[in-house]
Amino acid sequence: MKTSANVFSIAILAATLALPGARSQTTASIPHLEKRGATTQLIVDGHPMLMIAGELYNSSSSSLDYMKPEWKQLADMGINTVLTPVSWELVEPEEGRYDFTLVDGLIAQAREQHVHIVFLWLAAWKNGVSSYPPVWVKRDTQRFPRVIIDGRPTTTLSTFSSALREADAKAFHALMEHLRTVDTDHTVLMMQVENEVGVLGASRDHSPAAEQAFAGQVPEQLMSYLTTHKASLNDELRTLWDANGAKTRGTWTEVFGDSARADEIFMAWHYARYLQAIAAAGKSAYPLPMYNNTWLGGGDTPPGNYPSGGSQPRVIDIWKAAGNSLDMQCPDLYASDFSGWTSRYHRPDNPLFIPETNGGSTGAANVFYAFGEQASLGFSPFAIDAGMHGDTWPGLSLEKITQGRDELAASYHAIAQIEPFILTGQQSGDIHGFVLSQDHPMVDFVMHGLTVHVSLDQIFGNGAKSGYGLILEESPGHFLGAGKGFRVSFTPRDTKAPEVGIASIDEGRFDNGTWIAGRRLNGDESDQGGYWRFDQREVHIERVVLYEYK
């Protein structure tokens, strides 16, 4: 579908004058985030949903012919949601002329396999640089100024350009208006706004507009938020503020000091304000959930070595202060400390979604922790289509890629079968996920008066070197679990309470929600009733029933 500039102007007027009333009648049916019990969940057509997902290579979806054979392979992996770019340069190749042919084709292809989509709006920035804007934006440096580093302009667009923000917002609004019209069955679940924003190569932009803003006062909106939320601020941010006198007004250096961390806070505010404006423009047409994603900078890595201004944990509060059109700040999580990073992003004011992460055997394990322990809305390894066209990833053979995809698929199929139980467990809090290794061989949980001890599986002198899974309590004394390479024992926390033993263990599967029992595992498979075991050779789904005795 192609839209002229005049038609778009009419659409803007309609959005301003007519749509709010219409949207108020249908908002409940649009995919949205909703607090249910102990957590926030994605609600689609009135029901909570886990995004068992994967993100495509950056350029895969720029061709419908290239994508056509991929959809079935993705669905066969157990994937229910695909994250894929939709770029500004292809949506608006000429200013004011919109082309949604590719968008419509991707939605149609996804529908054929009953798969959902999260679109990634790659517009002004991707990975901190500007490779996806239309060429009419790239060549106009007067209207759309660039980031300046060491006195030289870069190819990266500056977030201090109001003309850029207006053009970006206008195109995004047009896209969302189109989705509102064509996606009546809610194939598209959410929108990512830009991608891994921030300044690379320096801690801040030194363009004239940026220099002027940096010399000015910290905005009252930001200072008011920090003052009101001081008790709950990220520890690193609060410590930096306190170290500079906890001032409630002043210039950026007066309030936050003269350092690269102060530069990062300054850039975070301005990128956040930009993205909030883009998200607001899109939501005025069609209020899907929206988020931004973050290139993580670990430890003492200086800002600029990663995109300075992105929503790192220490500046999430800056992003929250900038507005509420973005529903989440999300980590692109390739770091080894998976549990640590997820806990920093899973906050009372920030539901967890992992839009990019490792796949293969690492992803096959981490997905259980994400859904079971951190109540993640979704889990999405990057380059999920690696190898589907015979291509390889640097350093990996096609055989290794295929093996890793099979491991991830095994976890995904198990999670898809027990998705309703996971969602209920997230709401009640009666669910735990874990990843075990020789460095971290065990973990304990408390569940309704019981200490649930989970450890690497071992029997007859043979032990698993790794294990992962989740367990949840269906009802008192009845537990459901999935995973491999671990074993579980139960101990009453009250020393006066009756002891508990294992009455039965059944392996099985769910077929359209109906439990199909397999073997009864009460012999060597349970170490003669001593442990609820999950063999390390493959992912299992099992149910255990406990009994009490004195």
Secondary structure, DSSP 4 states (H G I P E B T S, - for coil): -EE-HHHHHHHHHHHHHTHHHHHHHHGGGS-EEEEETTEEEEEETTEEE-EEEEEPPTTGGG-HHHHTTHHHHHHHTT--EEEEEEEHHHH-SBTTBEE-HHHHHHHHHHHHTT-EEEEEEEEEEETTB--SS-HHHHT-TTTS-EEEETTEEEEEEPTT-HHHHHHHHHHHHHHHHHHHHH-TT--EEEEEEEES-SBSSSSS--SHHHHHHHHSBPPHHHHHHHHHTGGGS-HHHHHHHHHTT--SSSBHHHHH-SSHHHHHHHHHHHHHHHHHHHHHHHHTT----EEEEEE---TTPPTTSS-BTS--GGGHHHHHHT-SSS-EEEEEE-SS-HHHHHHHH-BTTB---EEEE--HHHHHHHHHHHHHHS--SEEEESSTTTTTTS---TT--HHHHHHHHHHHHHHHHHHHHTHHHHHHHHHHT-EEEEEEESSS-EEEEEETTEEEEEEE-EETTEE-SEEEEEEEEEETTEEEEEEESEEEEEEESSTTSPEEEEEEEEEEEEETTEEEEEEE--SGGGTTTT-EEE-TTS-EEEEEEEEEE-
